Amino acid sequence: MTISQILKKYHHIDLLDLQVILAHVLQKSREFLITHETEPISFFNQLKFKRLVNKRKSGISIAYLTGHKEFFRLDFLVNKHTLVPRPDTEILVETVISHITYHITHNNDKLTLVDVGTGSGCIPIAINKAIKQWNNGTISVYATDISKSALNVAKQNAQIHNTKITFLHGNLLESFIQQYNNKTIEQYEHLIITANLPYLTEEQFTKEPSIHHEPKSALVAEKNGLALYEELLKQIAQSCTTYHIPHITCFFEIDPNQTNTIQKLILNYLPKGHIIITKDLAGFDRVVKITHHFPFLEASP
């Protein structure tokens, strides 16, 4: 059977999906499939292709079938332990890059970036790659996750993209705070926190079959999807007060329906926080930026 014949055989499946799967099986590009339609396919590869097509029919995403997903023009390894990177999250990355480059070009702050719940590591890696030309050692990058399996994937992606990131295992900011408490990280002036935490409700998850093959713990949270963001805000408020961090900026990805609720949560824990909402390409609220200065009194002599 040739490339053309096998693609026509499964015509009931989206052609792009078929091409991506077949290219993966043959370890070739989609362009190769188009220009080599009469190329014969081995019996083994036909069986492998059929198995993956059947999995696709059951609702498993192309990214999980191939083990790869493009994000911010970069290729990332993904598996069942990580969330598949979404285009919406690129809005968060772009917003953070703009923030960092402004501070690099206008200020002399020492910046520390911490990505909380990093998953595949796509957020800090994409940011790190984009700011690499400006990073002269003034920016330190960390990433945390409660899943050791997800961290293993993130470490592989960081190695593939040659980005320097310190990965920490723990719940939200806890492992990063511990590093600071043990004085194993340097003092910093400006802390930047990024987070794309689980923010779907149980009802939203149930109504969307396309995401049922992804790790539910990376998608769903209690308290109308904001339980983990509330816990993170509590950690931020406590740690910044304890360690006298003068300037903190947070970037959270949210569901558009959570805008009013999360603003109330933010002001509850960071009452002097300045909030800016960035919309996605569809015009929906997607990224919450929080800027907060902690005016500490000078210590008595």
C-alpha positions in Angstrom: 0.0 0.0 0.0 1.3 3.5 -0.9 1.1 6.8 1.0 -1.8 8.0 -1.3 -3.7 4.7 -0.9 -3.5 4.6 2.9 -4.6 8.2 3.3 -7.6 7.6 1.0 -8.5 4.4 2.9 -9.1 6.4 6.1 -10.9 9.3 4.4 -13.4 9.6 7.2 -10.7 11.0 9.4 -9.5 14.6 9.0 -6.8 14.6 6.3 -4.4 16.9 8.4 -4.6 14.5 11.3 -3.9 11.6 9.0 -0.9 13.3 7.5 0.5 14.2 10.9 0.1 10.6 12.1 1.6 9.1 9.0 4.5 11.5 9.0 5.2 10.5 12.6 5.0 6.8 11.8 7.4 7.2 8.8 9.6 9.7 10.6 9.1 12.1 7.6 7.7 15.5 7.1 4.2 16.2 5.8 5.8 17.7 2.7 7.4 14.3 2.0 4.0 12.7 2.0 2.7 15.1 -0.6 5.7 14.7 -2.9 6.0 10.9 -2.5 2.4 9.7 -2.9 3.5 6.5 -4.6 6.0 5.6 -1.9 5.2 2.1 -0.5 4.5 1.7 3.2 5.8 -1.4 5.0 3.3 -3.8 6.6 4.6 -3.0 10.1 4.1 0.8 9.5 0.6 0.1 8.2 -0.3 -1.6 11.4 1.3 1.1 13.5 -0.6 3.8 11.5 -3.9 1.9 11.9 -3.4 1.6 15.7 -2.8 5.4 16.0 -5.7 6.3 13.8 -8.0 4.1 16.0 -6.7 6.0 19.1 -7.4 9.3 17.3 -11.0 8.1 16.6 -11.4 7.5 20.3 -10.6 11.1 21.1 -6.9 11.0 22.0 -5.2 14.2 20.8 -2.6 14.2 18.0 -0.1 15.6 20.5 -0.3 12.5 22.7 -0.2 10.2 19.7 3.0 11.7 18.3 4.5 12.9 21.7 5.0 16.4 20.3 3.2 19.7 20.3 4.2 23.0 18.8 4.0 26.0 21.1 5.3 29.5 20.5 7.1 28.2 17.3 9.0 25.6 19.4 8.5 21.9 19.5 7.8 20.3 22.9 7.7 16.8 24.1 4.4 15.9 25.8 2.9 12.8 27.3 0.0 11.6 29.5 1.6 13.3 32.5 1.5 16.8 31.0 -1.2 19.1 29.7 -1.1 19.8 25.9 0.1 23.4 25.4 -2.7 25.7 24.1 -2.5 28.7 21.8 -4.3 30.7 24.4 -1.2 30.3 26.7 0.9 32.0 24.1 -0.9 35.3 25.1 0.5 34.8 28.6 4.0 34.2 27.3 3.9 37.3 25.0 2.7 39.4 27.9 5.5 38.2 30.2 8.2 38.7 27.5 7.0 42.3 27.0 7.2 42.9 30.7 10.7 41.5 31.1 12.2 43.2 28.1 10.8 46.5 29.3 12.6 46.1 32.7 15.8 44.9 31.0 16.0 48.0 28.8 14.7 50.6 31.3 15.7 49.3 34.8 18.6 47.5 36.5 16.4 45.2 38.6 17.6 41.7 39.3 14.8 39.6 37.9 13.7 36.1 39.1 11.1 34.2 37.1 9.2 31.3 38.7 6.7 29.3 36.6 4.3 27.5 39.0 2.8 24.2 37.8 5.1 24.1 34.8 3.9 20.8 33.2 5.8 20.4 30.0 7.9 23.5 30.8 6.6 25.3 27.7 6.0 28.7 29.5 9.4 29.2 31.1 11.3 27.7 28.1 9.5 29.9 25.5 10.1 33.0 27.7 13.8 32.0 28.3 14.4 31.5 24.6 12.8 34.8 23.7 14.8 36.9 26.2 18.1 35.0 25.7 19.6 37.8 23.7 19.0 40.3 26.5 19.8 38.0 29.5 23.3 38.9 30.7 22.9 37.0 34.0 20.4 39.3 35.6 17.5 36.9 35.2 17.2 33.6 37.1 14.5 31.1 36.0 12.8 28.5 38.1 9.9 26.1 37.5 7.9 24.1 40.0 5.5 21.2 39.7 3.8 18.8 42.1 4.2 15.9 39.6 7.7 14.4 39.3 6.7 12.8 36.0 5.8 16.2 34.5 9.1 17.6 35.8 11.0 14.9 34.0 9.3 15.9 30.7 10.0 19.6 31.4 13.7 18.9 32.1 13.9 17.0 28.7 12.4 20.0 26.9 14.7 22.4 28.6 17.7 20.3 27.6 16.4 20.1 24.0 16.0 23.8 23.8 19.2 24.6 25.6 17.6 26.7 28.3 18.9 27.1 31.9 16.0 26.5 34.3 16.1 25.2 37.9 13.3 22.7 38.3 11.8 22.2 41.8 9.4 19.5 43.0 6.6 20.7 45.3 3.2 22.2 45.7 2.9 25.6 44.0 5.5 28.0 45.5 6.5 25.8 48.5 9.7 24.3 47.0 10.8 27.7 45.8 10.2 29.3 49.2 12.2 26.5 50.8 15.1 27.3 48.5 15.0 30.9 49.6 14.6 30.0 53.3 17.7 27.8 53.0 19.6 30.6 51.3 20.3 28.4 48.3 19.1 31.1 45.9 20.3 34.7 45.7 18.4 37.8 46.9 16.3 39.3 44.3 14.6 42.7 43.7 11.8 41.8 41.3 10.0 38.5 41.5 7.9 37.4 38.4 5.5 34.5 38.8 3.7 32.9 35.9 1.0 30.3 36.4 -1.3 28.3 34.2 -2.9 26.3 36.9 -6.0 24.0 36.7 -8.9 26.4 36.4 -11.8 24.4 35.0 -14.8 23.3 37.0 -15.9 19.7 37.2 -18.9 20.6 35.1 -16.7 22.2 32.3 -14.5 19.1 32.3 -17.5 16.7 32.0 -19.0 18.7 29.1 -15.8 18.7 27.0 -14.9 15.1 25.9 -11.9 16.3 23.9 -9.9 16.8 27.1 -10.8 13.6 28.9 -7.6 11.9 27.9 -5.5 14.7 29.5 -4.5 14.6 33.2 -7.6 15.8 35.1 -5.5 17.1 37.9 -3.9 19.6 35.5 -7.3 20.9 34.3 -9.8 20.9 37.2 -9.8 22.7 40.5 -12.4 23.2 43.3 -14.0 26.4 44.3 -15.3 27.1 40.8 -11.9 26.4 39.4 -10.0 28.9 41.5 -8.9 26.8 44.5 -5.3 26.6 43.5 -5.0 30.2 42.5 -6.3 31.2 45.9 -3.7 28.9 47.6 -1.0 30.4 45.4 -2.1 34.0 46.3 -1.9 33.1 50.0 1.6 31.7 49.5 2.7 34.8 47.6 1.3 37.2 50.3 2.9 35.3 53.1 6.3 34.7 51.5 6.7 38.2 50.2 6.0 39.7 53.6 8.3 37.3 55.4 11.2 37.8 53.0 10.7 41.4 52.2 10.5 41.1 48.5 10.0 44.7 47.3 8.4 44.1 43.9 6.3 41.2 42.6 4.5 40.8 39.3 2.2 37.8 38.6 0.7 36.5 35.4 -2.2 34.0 35.7 -4.1 32.4 32.9 -7.8 32.1 33.6 -11.2 31.2 32.2 -13.0 34.3 30.9 -15.9 33.7 33.4 -13.5 34.0 36.4 -12.5 37.6 35.9 -14.6 39.2 38.6 -14.1 36.4 41.1 -10.3 36.3 40.8 -10.0 40.0 41.1 -11.8 39.8 44.5 -9.4 37.0 45.5 -6.4 39.0 44.5 -7.4 42.1 46.4 -8.2 39.9 49.4 -4.6 38.7 49.6 -2.8 41.6 47.9 -5.0 44.6 48.8 -2.6 47.1 47.1 -2.3 45.0 43.9 -2.7 46.7 40.6 -4.7 44.4 38.2 -4.6 44.4 34.4 -6.6 42.0 32.3 -5.4 40.9 28.8 -7.8 39.4 26.3 -7.0 36.5 24.0 -7.4 36.6 20.2 -11.1 35.9 20.4 -11.6 38.9 22.7 -12.1 37.0 25.9 -10.4 37.8 29.2 -7.4 35.4 29.4 -4.4 36.7 31.4 -4.5 38.5 34.7 -1.4 40.6 35.5 -0.9 41.6 39.1 1.7 44.2 40.1 2.4 44.7 43.8 4.9 46.8 45.7 5.7 46.0 49.3 6.8 49.2 51.1 8.8 47.9 54.0 10.0 50.2 56.7 13.8 50.4 57.1 15.1 48.5 60.0 15.8 50.4 63.2 19.6 51.0 63.8 
